[in-house]
Amino acid sequence: MEKAAHAIARALGPSCIIAGSDALHRYLGKPSEWAPGDYDLWHVGGSWKMDELLKRALAVLVGLGHTGFTATPKSDHCHTLAVKGHKQTIQLIHVTSEMATTVTELLDKFDLDICRVAYRVDTPGFLLGETFSTTAVNKREPARLNENASRSSTLAASRAEKYRKRGFEVKLYKGPRYEFALSGAAETKPPAAGGAALPSCNSHGCQSCTS
């Protein structure tokens, strides 16, 4: 799915970044011990809305010769693209100005500090949140997961366990509540004090996601 994800990202232009477990996996040099669960494409600061992003993404899949694919809406701002024969999916997420206006702001709302990393296709280097932890990525200290940035304490614990299985020590803490819930339910939560709601979907969110 990497070829399709990168082709879609190119078609969506420089406003599109790839963040989540794929970005972390790539940052670490693609370790063989684990693989990303999906590809999370975030469109930040562009003028296109979800309908236009989805239309362009599906056109790319058709252009690549894929015929058996589905696009499942998880909220007004998030669709999951699944291609027949591929286990990994593509999460297409439209980031509104209420959610975040810059890539850094977006990344710093992710629940897990080692996941606050992204990249643009065909652009060298990585985009890092201000609170991205290089020491935790290198396993010199525990990674920290903001429980308040997940949909529930149960989901936060599940996320922590997932990354422990990937070789990281993870500690939970209660930080800012962004309502940045990205996994499970198919609706957008109302914003709470301190931050806007993000779409509920199966994306990494960096908060509550499956990747």
N, C-alpha and C positions, 0 to 999 in steps of 0.2 A: 504493500500500500504506500510505501514511501514515494514511489514514482508518481502516483496519483496525487498524493498530498502536496508534494512539491510543485507539481504542475498547476494545481489549483491555486496554491499560494502565489505563484508567478502571475497567474491570470488576474488575481485580485490586487496586485500591485504592492508598493512599499508600505501601505497601511496594514498589510497582513503580516503577522508574526506567527511563529510556531512555538508554543510554550507547553509546559507540562513534562511528563515523564520522558517523552522523546527528546526534548531539549536537554534535560538532565543527562540522559543516556549518551547523547552526542557530546555534551560537555565533558563527560568522564572518559571519552574515547571509545564508546560503544562496548562496554564490558560484556563478555559472553555469558556471565552468570544470570543475567536477567534481560528481558526485552520490554519495550514500552507497550502498554496495552492499546493505545490508539494514538492518533495524531490530532492535536488540538490547534486549530487555526483560528486565531483571534484577529478580527478586523477592528483596528483602533484608530479613531480620528478621521476616517474617510467619510465621504459624502454618501456612499451607497448604503441603502437599507438592506434588510434581510432578504427581501424578495429578489433584489438585483444580485446580491452575493450568491444566493442559491441558484439562480438562473445561470450565472457564469460558471459556478462549480459543476453543475450538472452537464453543461456544454463541454467542459473539459473531460469529464468521464466518458461522454459519448465520443469525443474526438480521440480518446485513447482506445476506443473499441470495446469499452465495457457496455454490456447490454443488460445484465442482470444486477441491477442495483436499486436500492431504496433510499429515500430521504425521509426520515421520521422527525417531525417537529417535537421538540421537548419543551419549548416555550416560544414566545414571540421572537426571541433573540438567539435561539439555538436549534440547530438541526443535526441529527446524526446520519451520516452517509455510510451505508454498508454496501459492499460489493460482493456478489456471489463468489464463493471460493476463497474468500479472504477472511481470516479471523479478526484482524485489526479493523477498526473503523476510523472514520474521520469526523471529528466534531467541528462544525462550522459555527462560529459564535460572533455575533454582531455586538460590539461594545458601544453602548450609547454614552453620550457625554455625562449623563448622570452616574454611570458606573465608573468611568475613568476617562480622563482626557489625554493621558500620556501612557506610554508603555511602562514607565517606571511606577506610576501610580497603580496601574493594573497589577503588575507583578508583586508589589508590596502588599496587596490585599490577598494574595494566595496564602493558604493556611500553613503550608510547610516551607520553612526557610530555604531548604535545599532545592525546592521547585521554583524559586523566584528567578528563573533564567529562561531566556528565549533566544531565538535567532531568526534572521530573515534569509530566505533561500537565496543562494548565489552571492551573499554578502559575508565577507570574512568576519570572524569573531562572534561574540555573544552579547546580548543585552541583559543586564543584570539589575535586579531590584536593589535599592539602597540597603535592604535588610537581607540580601542573599548572603548565606554563610559559607565562605570558602573553607573555613576550618571544619565545619560539619560535613561538607562535601568530601573532604579529604579524611574524614573519620577521626579527626583529632579531638572532637568534642561531639556531644549528642546533637542531632538535628532537633529543632523545636517546632512543634505543631500547635498553632493557635486554635484551640478547641472552639472558641467563639466564632471562628470563621467557617465552621462546618455547620451542616444542617442540624446535627444532633451530636450528643456526646458519644452515642453508639457508632455513628459514622466516623467520627474523629478517631475513635479507638480502632476501628477497622482500617482506616487509612494509615495509622501509625503501625499497625501490625503488618500491613502490606510492605511498607518500606523497611521494617525490621527484617522481613524475609529477603529483602534485597541487600541486606548486609549493613544497614544503618541502625545506630542506636537512636531512638526517637523518644523525646520527652514532650508531654502535653502541657500547655499553659493556657491561661485565660487572658487573652489580649483584646484588642479592639473588636467590636462586633460590626462586621461589614455586611452581614446578611449576604455573603458572597456564596450562596448555596448553589452548587452546580451538579448535584447528583441525586438521583432518585425520583422525586416527584416531577410532574410535568407542568408545573405552574411557577410563576415568578412570585417570590415572597415580597410583601410590602417592605419598604425601607425602614430600617430602625435608625435611631439617633447615631450619627457618626458615619453613615455611609449609605450608598444606594444599593438596592437589590440587584443581584445579577441573575441571569437566567438559570432556572433549574434544568439540568440536563445531565447526560452521562459523561460529561467532559471532565477533564482533569480540573480541575479548577484549581487545582491548586488548592483547593479547599477541599471540597468534598467531591472527589471524583473517582473514577475507576481506573485512571491511568497511573 
